[in-house]
Amino acid sequence: MTACSFNIFIIFTIYLSFIFHPSHGFEVIQPRNRTVNPDGSASISCEHTANTNSVIDVRLNGIYRTDKTVLCQKGMENCSNIVMHQENPKKWHFIILNSGSEAMNSTYQCEFTVKKDDLDFTKRGTPTILLPGQKEVVCVRPPPRLPPNPPPPNPPPLWILIGLLALMFLYSCVITFFYIRLRV
């Protein structure tokens, strides 16, 4: 096998391994909206679905129009008007105190950085909006029911992958054969 066909074989094999490799992604779960209590406080819970308990960093970002600022972060001593509490390795609570009109016009986004297999993965949740009032928002009408999504297609069976690799090997042998024949 020549170096050129071997390189093509290696590149194609690496490409296939990335396609069929399972994802290490996770999600950040946080509420879409929270109601401000009569005392001016609001609580936002943040949770991640990663299969690891090694949380490197947890943040609560404040987004006002296009400006994004870190309001509170794991290990941060000076979180102004925010109390941070860890319920378990996957769930954290941020309690915003003395929320005024500026806080009502901002959105709040949780951000987790977790370590898995010596790699750091960072994900952000869907921003939470603070609503005035004393009760949680109650929907008058439930949203229309959508038909269930069809199940995702199954990954190709292993024999298809083996067939592709055999075809690549055969292709490499044919190219090598013609290359040697041209050189002789």
N, CA, C and O of each residue as an XYZ file, in Angstrom:
736
protein
N       0.860     -1.173      0.000
C       0.000      0.000      0.000
C       0.903      1.231      0.000
O       1.831      1.338      0.801
N       0.616      2.140     -0.898
C       1.454      3.334     -0.993
C       1.072      4.327      0.090
O       0.045      4.197      0.756
N       1.927      5.317      0.243
C       1.681      6.332      1.274
C       0.445      7.154      0.949
O      -0.306      7.529      1.849
N       0.228      7.437     -0.329
C      -0.924      8.259     -0.725
C      -2.240      7.547     -0.440
O      -3.150      8.135      0.144
N      -2.346      6.286     -0.847
C      -3.602      5.568     -0.609
C      -3.777      5.271      0.878
O      -4.904      5.212      1.369
N      -2.676      5.085      1.593
C      -2.780      4.872      3.029
C      -3.306      6.127      3.723
O      -4.123      6.037      4.640
N      -2.833      7.309      3.280
C      -3.307      8.577      3.847
C      -4.794      8.758      3.586
O      -5.533      9.187      4.473
N      -5.239      8.437      2.378
C      -6.663      8.556      2.061
C      -7.473      7.619      2.946
O      -8.532      7.992      3.451
N      -6.971      6.396      3.133
C      -7.656      5.425      3.984
C      -7.766      5.944      5.417
O      -8.828      5.846      6.031
N      -6.689      6.489      5.946
C      -6.691      7.005      7.314
C      -7.651      8.178      7.445
O      -8.417      8.239      8.407
N      -7.624      9.109      6.497
C      -8.505     10.275      6.562
C      -9.962      9.852      6.523
O     -10.777     10.364      7.291
N     -10.298      8.925      5.637
C     -11.682      8.462      5.540
C     -12.111      7.736      6.812
O     -13.245      7.900      7.263
N     -11.228      6.944      7.390
C     -11.550      6.225      8.622
C     -11.790      7.200      9.769
O     -12.719      7.017     10.555
N     -10.959      8.234      9.869
C     -11.147      9.233     10.920
C     -12.456      9.976     10.705
O     -13.175     10.255     11.664
N     -12.769     10.297      9.461
C     -14.024     10.977      9.138
C     -15.220     10.134      9.580
O     -16.162     10.656     10.176
N     -15.182      8.831      9.289
C     -16.287      7.958      9.700
C     -16.376      7.852     11.213
O     -17.476      7.767     11.759
N     -15.248      7.855     11.897
C     -15.298      7.740     13.351
C     -15.934      8.975     13.972
O     -16.614      8.864     14.992
N     -15.728     10.163     13.375
C     -16.371     11.367     13.901
C     -17.871     11.356     13.626
O     -18.656     11.839     14.442
N     -18.264     10.816     12.499
C     -19.691     10.775     12.163
C     -20.446      9.858     13.123
O     -21.523     10.214     13.600
N     -19.898      8.697     13.404
C     -20.607      7.705     14.201
C     -20.275      7.756     15.679
O     -20.777      6.936     16.449
N     -19.443      8.697     16.094
C     -19.079      8.822     17.502
C     -20.223      9.479     18.268
O     -20.767     10.480     17.801
N     -20.607      8.947     19.431
C     -21.706      9.557     20.183
C     -21.325     10.933     20.717
O     -20.156     11.204     20.992
N     -22.308     11.782     20.856
C     -22.086     13.161     21.307
C     -21.874     13.204     22.814
O     -22.446     12.403     23.554
N     -21.048     14.146     23.262
C     -20.841     14.357     24.691
C     -21.632     15.567     25.167
O     -21.344     16.122     26.228
N     -22.613     15.972     24.399
C     -23.371     17.166     24.738
C     -24.254     16.967     25.954
O     -24.529     15.840     26.366
N     -24.685     18.061     26.512
C     -25.617     18.056     27.627
C     -26.470     19.298     27.505
O     -26.198     20.170     26.681
N     -27.488     19.378     28.314
C     -28.388     20.519     28.286
C     -28.355     21.236     29.623
O     -28.047     20.652     30.662
N     -28.683     22.526     29.564
C     -28.855     23.317     30.775
C     -30.345     23.638     30.875
O     -30.935     24.204     29.955
N     -30.934     23.270     31.997
C     -32.366     23.448     32.195
C     -32.585     24.580     33.185
O     -32.037     24.579     34.287
N     -33.398     25.544     32.772
C     -33.779     26.644     33.654
C     -35.175     27.098     33.236
O     -35.577     26.885     32.092
N     -35.915     27.722     34.149
C     -37.292     28.129     33.817
C     -37.309     29.258     32.790
O     -36.385     30.070     32.730
N     -38.373     29.299     31.981
C     -38.516     30.370     30.987
C     -38.848     31.700     31.663
O     -38.393     32.754     31.218
N     -39.646     31.655     32.743
C     -39.970     32.895     33.458
C     -40.158     32.592     34.933
O     -40.513     31.478     35.316
N     -39.918     33.586     35.738
C     -40.096     33.508     37.190
C     -40.791     34.780     37.634
O     -40.576     35.852     37.069
N     -41.624     34.649     38.653
C     -42.353     35.790     39.193
C     -41.582     36.367     40.374
O     -41.058     35.634     41.213
N     -41.525     37.681     40.420
C     -40.857     38.363     41.523
C     -41.776     38.319     42.742
O     -42.963     38.629     42.637
N     -41.236     37.936     43.888
C     -41.999     37.873     45.132
C     -42.324     39.284     45.621
O     -41.700     40.250     45.181
N     -43.300     39.411     46.531
C     -43.637     40.742     47.054
C     -42.457     41.461     47.724
O     -42.411     42.691     47.744
N     -41.501     40.690     48.274
C     -40.341     41.320     48.918
C     -39.260     41.734     47.910
O     -38.209     42.237     48.309
N     -39.506     41.528     46.612
C     -38.560     41.931     45.581
C     -37.528     40.878     45.231
O     -36.595     41.152     44.477
N     -37.682     39.679     45.768
C     -36.721     38.620     45.456
C     -37.301     37.691     44.384
O     -38.516     37.597     44.208
N     -36.406     37.016     43.682
C     -36.795     36.031     42.671
C     -35.767     34.911     42.707
O     -34.584     35.149     42.951
N     -36.225     33.694     42.462
C     -35.349     32.532     42.506
C     -35.288     31.890     41.123
O     -36.315     31.650     40.489
N     -34.079     31.618     40.672
C     -33.868     30.948     39.388
C     -33.078     29.680     39.665
O     -31.987     29.728     40.233
N     -33.636     28.546     39.259
C     -32.932     27.273     39.437
C     -32.277     26.882     38.121
O     -32.855     27.057     37.048
N     -31.076     26.356     38.216
C     -30.296     25.939     37.048
C     -29.865     24.496     37.256
O     -29.404     24.120     38.333
N     -30.020     23.698     36.210
C     -29.701     22.278     36.311
C     -29.071     21.827     35.005
O     -29.429     22.322     33.936
N     -28.127     20.882     35.084
C     -27.513     20.348     33.865
C     -27.759     18.846     33.785
O     -28.029     18.195     34.794
N     -27.662     18.303     32.570
C     -27.932     16.886     32.337
C     -26.679     16.096     31.988
O     -26.781     14.975     31.488
N     -25.512     16.648     32.238
C     -24.266     15.955     31.910
C     -24.112     14.731     32.811
O     -24.563     14.722     33.956
N     -23.468     13.705     32.269
C     -23.250     12.477     33.026
C     -21.961     12.557     33.830
O     -21.162     11.620     33.845
N     -21.775     13.668     34.486
C     -20.593     13.848     35.315
C     -20.966     14.717     36.511
O     -21.889     15.528     36.433
N     -20.259     14.546     37.596
C     -20.482     15.382     38.773
C     -19.380     16.413     38.928
O     -19.335     17.126     39.931
N     -18.490     16.501     37.949
C     -17.365     17.423     38.013
C     -17.752     18.743     37.366
O     -17.525     18.950     36.173
N     -18.341     19.641     38.166
C     -18.730     20.961     37.676
C     -17.560     21.913     37.911
O     -17.167     22.164     39.051
N     -17.014     22.437     36.819
C     -15.882     23.357     36.905
C     -16.378     24.758     37.254
O     -15.797     25.438     38.100
N     -17.466     25.186     36.588
C     -17.935     26.553     36.762
C     -19.450     26.610     36.591
O     -20.024     25.905     35.761
N     -20.089     27.471     37.400
C     -21.518     27.777     37.286
C     -21.628     29.291     37.304
O     -21.027     29.958     38.147
N     -22.406     29.832     36.362
C     -22.563     31.285     36.286
C     -24.023     31.649     36.090
O     -24.811     30.882     35.537
N     -24.357     32.829     36.556
C     -25.626     33.453     36.209
C     -25.269     34.739     35.474
O     -24.685     35.662     36.041
N     -25.635     34.771     34.204
C     -25.352     35.940     33.370
C     -26.595     36.809     33.284
O     -27.706     36.298     33.151
N     -26.413     38.108     33.359
C     -27.494     39.053     33.156
C     -27.392     39.627     31.748
O     -26.331     40.101     31.342
N     -28.490     39.584     31.009
C     -28.495     40.087     29.636
C     -29.473     41.251     29.578
O     -30.677     41.072     29.762
N     -28.950     42.437     29.324
C     -29.777     43.639     29.180
C     -29.553     44.166     27.772
O     -28.477     44.669     27.447
N     -30.567     44.045     26.950
C     -30.494     44.355     25.512
C     -29.394     43.522     24.886
O     -29.581     42.320     24.698
N     -28.265     44.104     24.557
C     -27.172     43.326     23.956
C     -25.996     43.149     24.907
O     -25.036     42.453     24.576
N     -26.057     43.768     26.084
C     -24.964     43.660     27.053
C     -25.140     42.415     27.912
O     -26.213     42.170     28.463
N     -24.069     41.634     28.016
C     -24.097     40.413     28.830
C     -23.033     40.543     29.903
O     -21.857     40.754     29.604
N     -23.456     40.413     31.173
C     -22.508     40.520     32.271
C     -22.660     39.325     33.202
O     -23.746     38.764     33.345
N     -21.558     38.948     33.828
C     -21.581     37.865     34.814
C     -22.027     38.470     36.135
O     -21.338     39.320     36.700
N     -23.192     38.027     36.629
C     -23.724     38.545     37.888
C     -23.194     37.768     39.078
O     -22.879     38.344     40.119
N     -23.099     36.452     38.915
C     -22.602     35.612     40.001
C     -21.951     34.381     39.392
O     -22.387     33.879     38.356
N     -20.896     33.900     40.054
C     -20.115     32.790     39.531
C     -19.629     31.940     40.691
O     -19.427     32.442     41.797
N     -19.443     30.660     40.439
C     -18.935     29.750     41.460
C     -17.584     30.258     41.960
O     -16.671     30.501     41.172
N     -17.472     30.413     43.259
C     -16.240     30.905     43.872
C     -16.140     32.409     43.940
O     -15.167     32.932     44.481
N     -17.115     33.121     43.408
C     -17.093     34.589     43.425
C     -17.562     35.069     44.798
O     -18.631     34.677     45.264
N     -16.773     35.905     45.431
C     -17.097     36.385     46.774
C     -18.121     37.513     46.757
O     -18.952     37.611     47.660
N     -18.067     38.363     45.741
C     -18.887     39.566     45.733
C     -19.986     39.465     44.671
O     -19.885     40.088     43.614
N     -21.020     38.696     44.944
C     -22.187     38.636     44.062
C     -23.187     39.648     44.610
O     -23.877     39.371     45.591
N     -23.267     40.811     43.984
C     -24.124     41.868     44.531
C     -25.595     41.514     44.366
O     -26.069     41.275     43.256
N     -26.311     41.485     45.491
C     -27.751     41.212     45.558
C     -28.141     39.851     44.999
O     -29.279     39.667     44.569
N     -27.221     38.897     44.999
C     -27.530     37.546     44.527
C     -26.934     36.539     45.504
O     -25.772     36.638     45.900
N     -27.757     35.576     45.879
C     -27.300     34.484     46.738
C     -27.277     33.223     45.882
O     -28.230     32.928     45.161
N     -26.174     32.487     45.973
C     -26.015     31.266     45.180
C     -26.004     30.074     46.128
O     -25.318     30.083     47.150
N     -26.790     29.024     45.766
C     -26.899     27.850     46.629
C     -26.848     26.587     45.769
O     -27.549     26.480     44.763
N     -26.014     25.637     46.178
C     -25.922     24.365     45.461
C     -26.828     23.348     46.140
O     -26.632     23.004     47.305
N     -27.831     22.868     45.390
C     -28.728     21.846     45.932
C     -28.090     20.469     45.828
O     -28.127     19.699     46.788
N     -27.512     20.150     44.690
C     -26.774     18.907     44.470
C     -25.769     19.183     43.352
O     -25.758     20.291     42.817
N     -24.922     18.216     42.978
C     -23.901     18.499     41.962
C     -24.471     18.914     40.603
O     -23.748     19.479     39.782
N     -25.736     18.647     40.358
C     -26.323     18.990     39.065
C     -27.278     20.172     39.122
O     -27.706     20.652     38.073
N     -27.629     20.661     40.315
C     -28.641     21.713     40.424
C     -28.165     22.826     41.349
O     -27.673     22.574     42.449
N     -28.323     24.069     40.877
C     -27.935     25.259     41.622
C     -29.102     26.230     41.620
O     -29.899     26.257     40.682
N     -29.196     27.034     42.688
C     -30.230     28.070     42.803
C     -29.551     29.433     42.928
O     -28.569     29.599     43.651
N     -30.101     30.391     42.208
C     -29.668     31.775     42.334
C     -30.867     32.570     42.835
O     -31.928     32.554     42.209
N     -30.706     33.261     43.955
C     -31.780     34.082     44.505
C     -31.385     35.542     44.296
O     -30.392     36.020     44.844
N     -32.184     36.232     43.493
C     -31.929     37.636     43.190
C     -32.686     38.470     44.216
O     -33.906     38.351     44.330
N     -31.981     39.310     44.960
C     -32.575     40.142     45.998
C     -32.766     41.568     45.490
O     -32.020     42.037     44.631
N     -33.761     42.240     46.024
C     -34.009     43.654     45.710
C     -34.061     43.919     44.206
O     -33.436     44.858     43.714
N     -34.804     43.092     43.487
C     -34.891     43.292     42.040
C     -35.771     44.496     41.733
O     -36.924     44.558     42.159
N     -35.225     45.441     40.999
C     -35.944     46.667     40.644
C     -36.389     46.638     39.196
O     -36.515     45.573     38.593
N     -36.624     47.815     38.645
C     -37.126     47.902     37.275
C     -36.081     47.442     36.260
O     -36.433     46.865     35.231
N     -34.797     47.691     36.541
C     -33.761     47.231     35.615
C     -33.706     45.707     35.575
O     -33.488     45.112     34.519
N     -33.905     45.082     36.731
C     -33.906     43.617     36.783
C     -35.093     43.042     36.021
O     -34.995     41.956     35.450
N     -36.209     43.757     36.008
C     -37.385     43.281     35.290
C     -37.191     43.381     33.775
O     -37.821     42.640     33.021
N     -36.331     44.284     33.328
C     -36.079     44.456     31.900
C     -34.929     43.591     31.403
O     -34.616     43.602     30.212
N     -34.304     42.848     32.292
C     -33.186     41.984     31.921
C     -33.649     40.540     31.840
O     -34.710     40.182     32.351
N     -32.848     39.727     31.197
C     -33.056     38.280     31.221
C     -31.839     37.664     31.902
O     -30.771     38.273     31.960
N     -32.012     36.462     32.409
C     -30.972     35.808     33.184
C     -30.695     34.436     32.592
O     -31.610     33.650     32.346
N     -29.411     34.165     32.367
C     -29.022     32.933     31.692
C     -28.014     32.164     32.539
O     -27.008     32.717     32.983
N     -28.298     30.883     32.756
C     -27.378     30.014     33.492
C     -26.340     29.455     32.521
O     -26.627     29.215     31.349
N     -25.131     29.256     33.036
C     -24.047     28.708     32.220
C     -23.283     27.698     33.063
O     -22.841     28.018     34.166
N     -23.125     26.490     32.555
C     -22.387     25.436     33.244
C     -21.159     25.066     32.423
O     -21.221     24.998     31.195
N     -20.044     24.827     33.107
C     -18.862     24.231     32.498
C     -18.563     22.971     33.288
O     -18.297     23.029     34.488
N     -18.606     21.824     32.607
C     -18.358     20.542     33.265
C     -17.132     19.887     32.639
O     -16.779     20.150     31.489
N     -16.499     19.029     33.427
C     -15.317     18.303     32.949
C     -15.714     16.850     32.733
O     -16.248     16.189     33.624
N     -15.435     16.370     31.517
C     -15.717     14.973     31.196
C     -14.578     14.467     30.329
O     -14.274     15.057     29.291
N     -13.957     13.395     30.742
C     -12.839     12.794     30.011
C     -11.724     13.809     29.746
O     -11.200     13.878     28.634
N     -11.365     14.587     30.751
C     -10.309     15.602     30.684
C     -10.598     16.715     29.677
O      -9.677     17.412     29.252
N     -11.860     16.891     29.291
C     -12.265     17.990     28.416
C     -13.311     18.828     29.121
O     -14.151     18.299     29.848
N     -13.264     20.143     28.908
C     -14.251     21.046     29.486
C     -15.327     21.342     28.448
O     -15.024     21.693     27.308
N     -16.591     21.195     28.857
C     -17.727     21.487     27.996
C     -18.546     22.592     28.650
O     -18.859     22.507     29.838
N     -18.900     23.634     27.884
C     -19.677     24.758     28.402
C     -20.975     24.859     27.627
O     -20.982     24.826     26.397
N     -22.078     24.981     28.359
C     -23.404     25.161     27.745
C     -24.157     26.234     28.509
O     -23.935     26.450     29.700
N     -25.054     26.902     27.795
C     -25.909     27.932     28.392
C     -27.360     27.523     28.257
O     -27.737     26.825     27.315
N     -28.168     27.960     29.202
C     -29.594     27.674     29.170
C     -30.363     28.746     28.407
O     -29.793     29.738     27.953
N     -31.667     28.526     28.275
C     -32.551     29.521     27.676
C     -32.791     30.612     28.714
O     -33.154     30.298     29.848
N     -32.603     31.874     28.365
C     -32.723     32.949     29.364
C     -34.087     32.980     30.061
O     -35.122     32.692     29.460
N     -34.053     33.338     31.351
C     -35.255     33.451     32.180
C     -35.666     34.919     32.250
O     -34.830     35.811     32.398
N     -36.973     35.145     32.139
C     -37.534     36.495     32.225
C     -38.206     36.635     33.583
O     -38.904     35.721     34.024
N     -38.005     37.764     34.251
C     -38.687     38.030     35.519
C     -40.011     38.731     35.229
O     -40.079     39.677     34.444
N     -41.066     38.237     35.889
C     -42.400     38.799     35.709
C     -42.869     39.426     37.020
O     -42.598     38.884     38.091
N     -43.564     40.552     36.952
C     -44.094     41.145     38.191
C     -45.301     40.346     38.669
O     -45.945     39.640     37.893
N     -45.592     40.469     39.949
C     -46.793     39.808     40.472
C     -46.477     38.907     41.635
O     -45.332     38.788     42.073
N     -47.542     38.264     42.133
C     -47.394     37.406     43.295
C     -47.553     35.939     42.953
O     -47.236     35.086     43.781
N     -48.028     35.619     41.773
C     -48.249     34.223     41.403
C     -47.428     33.880     40.177
O     -47.007     34.753     39.417
N     -47.213     32.594     40.007
C     -46.594     32.128     38.784
C     -47.574     32.346     37.650
O     -48.786     32.374     37.864
N     -47.062     32.497     36.468
C     -47.916     32.698     35.307
C     -48.689     31.415     35.030
O     -48.114     30.329     34.951
N     -50.008     31.561     34.882
C     -50.851     30.409     34.581
C     -51.402     30.599     33.178
O     -51.996     31.634     32.876
N     -51.215     29.634     32.343
C     -51.723     29.708     30.981
C     -53.229     29.491     31.009
O     -53.717     28.565     31.656
N     -53.965     30.348     30.305
C     -55.410     30.217     30.240
C     -55.777     29.046     29.345
O     -56.630     28.229     29.692
N     -55.130     28.974     28.198
C     -55.352     27.891     27.267
C     -54.063     27.116     27.088
O     -52.999     27.715     26.931
N     -54.138     25.820     27.110
C     -52.912     25.083     26.807
C     -52.578     25.241     25.322
O     -53.479     25.389     24.497
N     -51.324     25.213     24.990
C     -50.953     25.343     23.587
C     -51.507     24.166     22.777
O     -51.731     23.087     23.326
N     -51.724     24.367     21.492
C     -52.261     23.270     20.693
C     -51.299     22.092     20.688
O     -50.079     22.255     20.681
N     -51.871     20.930     20.692
C     -51.074     19.720     20.753
C     -50.540     19.379     19.371
O     -51.294     19.257     18.406
N     -49.247     19.232     19.299
C     -48.613     18.866     18.044
C     -48.485     17.357     17.968
O     -48.337     16.694     18.995
N     -48.539     16.806     16.764
C     -48.350     15.353     16.661
C     -46.936     14.992     17.100
O     -46.005     15.773     16.906
N     -46.776     13.824     17.685
C     -45.439     13.448     18.169
C     -44.476     13.333     16.987
O     -44.839     12.922     15.885
N     -43.250     13.712     17.271
C     -42.216     13.607     16.245
C     -41.913     12.143     15.978
O     -41.958     11.323     16.895
N     -41.606     11.811     14.740
C     -41.230     10.417     14.468
C     -39.901     10.124     15.160
O     -39.077     11.020     15.340
N     -39.701      8.881     15.540
C     -38.446      8.554     16.217
C     -37.265      8.814     15.281
O     -37.384      8.658     14.065
N     -36.131      9.209     15.848
C     -34.970      9.464     14.999
C     -34.522      8.177     14.321
O     -34.699      7.089     14.870
N     -33.946      8.295     13.137
C     -33.515      7.078     12.447
C     -32.413      6.379     13.229
O     -31.561      7.016     13.849
N     -32.454      5.073     13.182
C     -31.441      4.284     13.896
C     -30.090      4.462     13.223
O     -30.019      4.635     12.007
N     -29.015      4.421     14.006
C     -27.696      4.514     13.388
C     -27.476      3.306     12.485
O     -28.023      2.232     12.733
N     -26.683      3.481     11.449
C     -26.490      2.348     10.532
C     -25.880      1.171     11.270
O     -25.035      1.345     12.148
N     -26.311     -0.020     10.911
C     -25.762     -1.211     11.586
C     -24.266     -1.340     11.340
O     -23.703     -0.742     10.424
N     -23.673     -2.114     12.163
C     -22.229     -2.294     12.117
C     -21.785     -2.920     10.807
O     -20.684     -2.635     10.335
N     -22.619     -3.768     10.206
C     -22.195     -4.434      8.977
C     -22.073     -3.453      7.814
O     -21.293     -3.688      6.891
N     -22.837     -2.351      7.845
C     -22.684     -1.339      6.797
C     -21.322     -0.670      6.945
O     -20.639     -0.409      5.954
N     -20.938     -0.399      8.169
C     -19.638      0.204      8.423
C     -18.512     -0.743      7.997
O     -17.522     -0.315      7.403
N     -18.672     -2.011      8.302
C     -17.664     -2.998      7.900
C     -17.590     -3.072      6.383
O     -16.500     -3.171      5.820
N     -18.746     -3.026      5.714
C     -18.771     -3.052      4.256
C     -18.064     -1.849      3.658
O     -17.332     -1.977      2.676
N     -18.283     -0.666      4.255
C     -17.597      0.539      3.767
C     -16.091      0.429      3.945
O     -15.323      0.825      3.068
N     -15.676     -0.106      5.074
C     -14.240     -0.262      5.302
C     -13.639     -1.288      4.339
O     -12.521     -1.103      3.857
N     -14.378     -2.377      4.054
C     -13.902     -3.367      3.088
C     -13.810     -2.751      1.701
O     -12.859     -3.015      0.965
N     -14.788     -1.934      1.340
C     -14.761     -1.250      0.049
C     -13.567     -0.297     -0.026
O     -12.917     -0.197     -1.067
N     -13.281      0.398      1.065
C     -12.110      1.279      1.100
C     -10.817      0.474      0.931
O      -9.899      0.908      0.236
N     -10.752     -0.682      1.562
C      -9.567     -1.528      1.448
C      -9.397     -2.009      0.020
O      -8.291     -1.987     -0.521
N     -10.502     -2.449     -0.599
C     -10.458     -2.912     -1.977
C     -10.028     -1.781     -2.904
O      -9.221     -1.986     -3.810
N     -10.566     -0.599     -2.674
C     -10.214      0.581     -3.466
C      -8.717      0.877     -3.323
O      -8.044      1.159     -4.314
N      -8.204      0.814     -2.107
C      -6.778      1.060     -1.879
C      -5.920      0.028     -2.597
O      -4.877      0.365     -3.158
N      -6.357     -1.234     -2.580
C      -5.594     -2.289     -3.256
C      -5.577     -2.065     -4.764
O      -4.538     -2.233     -5.402
N      -6.714     -1.688     -5.339
C      -6.785     -1.456     -6.786
C      -5.906     -0.277     -7.168
O      -5.153     -0.367     -8.137
N      -5.980      0.815     -6.440
C      -5.137      1.980     -6.726
C      -3.667      1.603     -6.609
O      -2.863      1.998     -7.454
N      -3.309      0.861     -5.598
C      -1.927      0.428     -5.414
C      -1.482     -0.462     -6.566
O      -0.369     -0.310     -7.070
N      -2.329     -1.380     -6.984
C      -2.010     -2.282     -8.083
C      -1.715     -1.491     -9.363
O      -0.714     -1.737    -10.036
N      -2.602     -0.535     -9.690
C      -2.388      0.252    -10.901
C      -1.160      1.158    -10.765
O      -0.460      1.390    -11.751
N      -0.901      1.651     -9.613
C       0.279      2.493     -9.399
C       1.557      1.694     -9.590
O       2.494      2.170    -10.231
N       1.607      0.480     -9.041
C       2.789     -0.365     -9.206
C       2.932     -0.777    -10.671
O       4.047     -0.808    -11.192
N       1.862     -1.084    -11.321
C       1.884     -1.490    -12.717
C       2.399     -0.356    -13.622
O       3.146     -0.603    -14.570
N       2.003      0.858    -13.327
C       2.492      2.004    -14.111
C       3.974      2.276    -13.891
O       4.653      2.755    -14.799
N       4.473      1.984    -12.728
C       5.864      2.235    -12.396
C       6.772      1.170    -13.039
O       7.935      1.452    -13.327
N       6.265     -0.025    -13.262
C       7.109     -1.125    -13.783
C       7.238     -1.070    -15.260
O       7.908     -1.915    -15.853
